């Protein structure tokens, strides 16, 4: 059985301070991955990003800063000058308000952890609309409807 070690976690809150999701960063078989579970969110497709600052002050969560981008790239996997380290796939929320995915994070475990746990930490943000994977700096994904701050686990 493959070994999976959880190394970071975040509880995602809405502007009204209700739980709208959970995110876990884990290492499995030498790869680093992010597991995201959204709940009580509007149905549809939502952009998700890692943001530069581990602060989530409602109502707009602008305290989380821009996308985590330690290498000075442009936004999006479809952008020839991208992507940011913090660019993640869209999250699809079903009619029951729930959605989930597991995705690999770009880079080695050591590199990702160093970038996520710099002096001001990292937040995960869920946006109101889908990310177009191209428009810099945010993929035209709309307002921030959920935000959580990562903490080390273990």
C-alpha positions as CSV (number, residue, x, y, z in Angstrom):
1,X,0.0,0.0,0.0
2,X,1.4,3.4,-0.9
3,X,2.4,5.7,2.0
4,X,0.5,9.0,2.2
5,X,1.6,11.7,4.6
6,X,-0.5,14.8,5.2
7,X,1.9,17.8,5.6
8,X,-0.5,20.9,5.5
9,X,-4.2,21.6,5.9
10,X,-6.6,24.6,5.6
11,X,-10.2,25.1,6.6
12,X,-11.9,27.3,4.0
13,X,-14.4,29.9,5.3
14,X,-16.9,32.1,3.5
15,X,-17.2,35.8,4.1
16,X,-19.9,34.9,6.6
17,X,-17.4,32.7,8.5
18,X,-19.1,29.4,7.6
19,X,-17.0,26.4,6.5
20,X,-17.1,26.1,2.7
21,X,-14.3,23.6,2.3
22,X,-11.2,21.8,3.4
23,X,-7.8,21.5,1.7
24,X,-5.0,19.1,2.5
25,X,-1.5,18.9,1.0
26,X,0.0,15.4,1.2
27,X,3.0,13.6,-0.1
28,X,2.3,10.2,-1.7
29,X,4.9,8.0,-3.5
30,X,7.3,11.0,-3.6
31,X,4.7,13.3,-5.2
32,X,3.1,16.3,-3.6
33,X,-0.7,16.7,-4.1
34,X,-3.6,18.9,-3.0
35,X,-6.9,17.4,-2.0
36,X,-9.8,19.9,-2.0
37,X,-13.3,19.4,-0.8
38,X,-15.8,22.2,-1.3
39,X,-19.2,22.3,0.5
40,X,-22.1,24.7,0.7
41,X,-20.9,26.5,-2.4
42,X,-22.9,27.8,-5.3
43,X,-23.3,25.1,-8.0
44,X,-21.1,25.6,-11.1
45,X,-17.4,25.9,-11.9
46,X,-15.1,27.9,-9.6
47,X,-11.5,29.0,-10.0
48,X,-9.1,27.9,-7.2
49,X,-5.7,29.3,-6.5
50,X,-3.0,29.4,-3.9
51,X,-2.4,33.0,-2.8
52,X,0.8,34.6,-1.6
53,X,-0.3,35.6,1.9
54,X,-1.7,33.4,4.7
55,X,-4.4,35.9,5.7
56,X,-8.1,35.6,5.1
57,X,-9.9,38.8,6.2
58,X,-13.5,38.9,5.1
59,X,-15.5,40.0,3.2
60,X,-13.4,40.1,0.1
61,X,-10.3,38.2,1.3
62,X,-8.0,40.7,-0.5
63,X,-5.6,40.2,2.5
64,X,-4.6,36.9,0.8
65,X,-2.7,38.9,-1.9
66,X,-2.2,37.7,-5.5
67,X,-1.5,34.2,-6.7
68,X,1.5,32.3,-5.4
69,X,4.1,33.1,-8.2
70,X,7.7,32.8,-6.9
71,X,9.0,32.5,-10.5
72,X,7.5,35.6,-12.1
73,X,5.3,33.8,-14.6
74,X,2.0,34.8,-16.1
75,X,-1.4,33.3,-15.1
76,X,-2.7,30.1,-16.5
77,X,-1.8,26.7,-17.9
78,X,-2.9,28.0,-21.4
79,X,-0.7,31.0,-21.2
80,X,2.6,30.4,-22.9
81,X,4.3,32.5,-20.2
82,X,2.6,30.6,-17.3
83,X,1.6,29.1,-15.1
84,X,1.9,30.5,-11.5
85,X,2.7,27.9,-8.9
86,X,-0.6,28.8,-7.3
87,X,-2.7,28.1,-10.5
88,X,-5.0,25.1,-9.8
89,X,-7.7,23.4,-11.8
90,X,-11.3,24.7,-11.6
91,X,-13.5,23.0,-9.0
92,X,-16.9,21.8,-10.1
93,X,-19.6,22.1,-7.5
94,X,-22.7,19.9,-7.9
95,X,-26.3,21.0,-7.3
96,X,-25.9,19.8,-3.7
97,X,-23.2,22.3,-3.1
98,X,-20.4,19.7,-2.9
99,X,-17.3,19.2,-5.1
100,X,-13.9,17.4,-4.7
101,X,-10.7,16.8,-6.4
102,X,-7.1,15.7,-5.9
103,X,-4.4,17.3,-8.1
104,X,-0.6,17.2,-8.2
105,X,1.3,20.4,-7.2
106,X,4.1,21.6,-9.5
107,X,7.6,21.1,-8.1
108,X,9.4,19.0,-5.6
109,X,8.2,18.5,-2.0
110,X,11.0,20.7,-0.7
111,X,10.4,23.5,-3.2
112,X,6.6,23.6,-2.7
113,X,6.9,23.6,1.1
114,X,9.5,26.3,1.0
115,X,7.2,28.5,-1.1
116,X,4.0,27.8,0.8
117,X,5.6,28.3,4.3
118,X,7.6,31.4,3.7
119,X,7.4,34.2,6.3
120,X,3.8,35.1,5.5
121,X,2.4,31.7,4.7
122,X,-0.1,30.8,1.9
123,X,-3.9,30.9,1.5
124,X,-6.2,28.8,-0.7
125,X,-9.0,30.9,-2.3
126,X,-12.1,29.7,-4.1
127,X,-13.5,32.2,-6.6
128,X,-17.0,33.0,-7.8
129,X,-16.5,32.0,-11.5
130,X,-14.5,29.6,-13.5
131,X,-10.8,30.3,-14.3
132,X,-10.2,30.7,-18.1
133,X,-6.6,29.4,-17.5
134,X,-5.2,32.3,-19.6
135,X,-6.1,35.9,-18.5
136,X,-3.4,37.4,-16.3
137,X,-3.3,37.9,-13.4
138,X,-6.3,35.9,-12.1
139,X,-8.0,34.0,-15.0
140,X,-11.0,36.2,-14.9
141,X,-12.4,34.1,-12.1
142,X,-14.3,36.8,-10.2
143,X,-14.6,37.6,-6.6
144,X,-13.2,35.5,-3.7
145,X,-16.0,33.5,-2.0
146,X,-13.9,31.3,0.2
147,X,-10.5,31.5,1.8
148,X,-8.4,29.3,4.1
149,X,-4.9,29.5,5.5
150,X,-2.5,26.5,5.4
151,X,-1.0,25.3,8.6
152,X,1.7,22.6,8.8
153,X,0.6,19.2,10.0
154,X,2.8,16.8,12.0
